[in-house]
Amino acid sequence: MSSKLHYLEVVTPEVSSVCKTYIASLNVSFSGPVTELGGARIAELPEGGMLGIRPPMHDAEEATTRPYYLVDDIDAALERASAQGALVAVPPIEIPGYGRSVGL
């Protein structure tokens, strides 16, 4: 089963500043906020995958970076991760236009 980094999510209260940094360093451009992805501004990366920069969705959410991997079979990947002790924080959900996602 193969996997690759598909989406890198950066949560920050400084969305504009962080986007400017990535624009300058990676020569990418960002979309406007995408509701389905928590208001993230999205950049398509030249080697594939996406970079999403978004503000915290509530006061308790801290700044963080989360990688999301594209796998052939999310259910099988989730079973393997669970068998190795991963805690399922969010069960698989369908994100319209983006596929199924899970938080571990």
C-alpha positions as a Markdown table, in Angstrom:
| # | Residue | x | y | z |
|---|---|---|---|---|
| 1 | Met | 0.0 | 0.0 | 0.0 |
| 2 | Ser | 1.4 | 3.4 | -1.0 |
| 3 | Ser | 1.1 | 6.7 | 0.7 |
| 4 | Lys | 2.3 | 10.3 | 0.0 |
| 5 | Leu | 1.9 | 13.6 | 1.6 |
| 6 | His | -1.2 | 15.0 | 0.1 |
| 7 | Tyr | -2.2 | 18.0 | 2.2 |
| 8 | Leu | -0.1 | 20.0 | 4.7 |
| 9 | Glu | -2.4 | 22.0 | 7.0 |
| 10 | Val | -0.9 | 25.0 | 8.9 |
| 11 | Val | -3.1 | 26.5 | 11.6 |
| 12 | Thr | -2.1 | 30.0 | 12.6 |
| 13 | Pro | -3.7 | 33.2 | 13.7 |
| 14 | Glu | -1.3 | 34.9 | 11.2 |
| 15 | Val | -2.8 | 33.5 | 7.9 |
| 16 | Ser | -1.8 | 36.4 | 5.7 |
| 17 | Ser | 1.8 | 36.6 | 7.0 |
| 18 | Val | 2.3 | 32.9 | 6.7 |
| 19 | Cys | 0.8 | 32.8 | 3.2 |
| 20 | Lys | 3.2 | 35.6 | 2.2 |
| 21 | Thr | 6.2 | 33.6 | 3.5 |
| 22 | Tyr | 5.2 | 30.6 | 1.4 |
| 23 | Ile | 4.5 | 32.7 | -1.6 |
| 24 | Ala | 8.0 | 34.1 | -1.4 |
| 25 | Ser | 9.8 | 30.9 | -0.6 |
| 26 | Leu | 7.8 | 28.4 | -2.8 |
| 27 | Asn | 6.6 | 30.7 | -5.5 |
| 28 | Val | 3.0 | 29.5 | -5.1 |
| 29 | Ser | -0.3 | 31.3 | -5.1 |
| 30 | Phe | -3.2 | 30.8 | -2.6 |
| 31 | Ser | -6.9 | 30.6 | -3.1 |
| 32 | Gly | -9.4 | 32.5 | -1.1 |
| 33 | Pro | -10.8 | 30.7 | 2.0 |
| 34 | Val | -12.2 | 27.3 | 1.3 |
| 35 | Thr | -15.2 | 26.6 | 3.6 |
| 36 | Glu | -14.9 | 22.8 | 3.3 |
| 37 | Leu | -11.4 | 23.0 | 4.7 |
| 38 | Gly | -12.0 | 25.2 | 7.7 |
| 39 | Gly | -11.5 | 28.4 | 5.8 |
| 40 | Ala | -8.0 | 27.4 | 4.7 |
| 41 | Arg | -6.4 | 29.3 | 1.8 |
| 42 | Ile | -5.0 | 26.6 | -0.5 |
| 43 | Ala | -1.9 | 26.5 | -2.7 |
| 44 | Glu | -1.3 | 23.7 | -5.2 |
| 45 | Leu | 2.3 | 22.5 | -4.8 |
| 46 | Pro | 4.4 | 22.0 | -8.0 |
| 47 | Glu | 5.3 | 18.4 | -7.0 |
| 48 | Gly | 1.7 | 17.6 | -6.2 |
| 49 | Gly | -0.3 | 17.9 | -3.1 |
| 50 | Met | -1.7 | 21.0 | -1.4 |
| 51 | Leu | -0.7 | 23.4 | 1.3 |
| 52 | Gly | -3.5 | 24.9 | 3.4 |
| 53 | Ile | -3.1 | 27.8 | 5.7 |
| 54 | Arg | -6.1 | 28.5 | 8.0 |
| 55 | Pro | -6.9 | 30.3 | 11.2 |
| 56 | Pro | -7.9 | 28.4 | 14.4 |
| 57 | Met | -11.6 | 27.4 | 14.2 |
| 58 | His | -12.2 | 28.0 | 17.9 |
| 59 | Asp | -10.4 | 29.7 | 20.9 |
| 60 | Ala | -9.1 | 26.4 | 22.2 |
| 61 | Glu | -7.4 | 25.4 | 18.9 |
| 62 | Glu | -3.7 | 26.2 | 19.0 |
| 63 | Ala | -1.3 | 26.9 | 16.2 |
| 64 | Thr | -0.1 | 23.6 | 14.7 |
| 65 | Thr | 0.9 | 21.8 | 11.5 |
| 66 | Arg | -0.8 | 18.6 | 10.4 |
| 67 | Pro | 0.2 | 16.4 | 7.5 |
| 68 | Tyr | -2.5 | 14.4 | 5.7 |
| 69 | Tyr | -1.3 | 11.4 | 3.6 |
| 70 | Leu | -3.0 | 10.1 | 0.5 |
| 71 | Val | -3.4 | 6.3 | 0.8 |
| 72 | Asp | -4.9 | 3.7 | -1.5 |
| 73 | Asp | -7.4 | 2.5 | 1.1 |
| 74 | Ile | -8.2 | 4.8 | 4.1 |
| 75 | Asp | -10.1 | 2.0 | 5.9 |
| 76 | Ala | -7.1 | -0.4 | 5.7 |
| 77 | Ala | -4.7 | 2.3 | 6.7 |
| 78 | Leu | -6.9 | 3.2 | 9.7 |
| 79 | Glu | -7.0 | -0.4 | 10.8 |
| 80 | Arg | -3.2 | -0.7 | 10.6 |
| 81 | Ala | -2.7 | 2.5 | 12.5 |
| 82 | Ser | -5.2 | 1.5 | 15.2 |
| 83 | Ala | -3.6 | -1.9 | 15.5 |
| 84 | Gln | -0.3 | -0.1 | 16.2 |
| 85 | Gly | -1.9 | 2.0 | 19.0 |
| 86 | Ala | -3.1 | 5.1 | 17.1 |
| 87 | Leu | -6.1 | 6.8 | 18.7 |
| 88 | Val | -8.8 | 7.8 | 16.2 |
| 89 | Ala | -9.5 | 11.4 | 17.1 |
| 90 | Val | -12.0 | 11.9 | 14.3 |
| 91 | Pro | -13.6 | 9.0 | 12.3 |
| 92 | Pro | -13.4 | 9.1 | 8.5 |
| 93 | Ile | -15.5 | 11.9 | 7.1 |
| 94 | Glu | -16.3 | 12.8 | 3.5 |
| 95 | Ile | -15.1 | 16.3 | 2.6 |
| 96 | Pro | -17.0 | 17.3 | -0.6 |
| 97 | Gly | -14.6 | 17.7 | -3.5 |
| 98 | Tyr | -11.7 | 16.4 | -1.5 |
| 99 | Gly | -12.4 | 12.8 | -0.5 |
| 100 | Arg | -12.4 | 11.0 | 2.8 |
| 101 | Ser | -10.3 | 12.2 | 5.7 |
| 102 | Val | -9.5 | 10.9 | 9.1 |
| 103 | Gly | -7.7 | 12.4 | 12.2 |
| 104 | Leu | -5.4 | 10.3 | 14.3 |
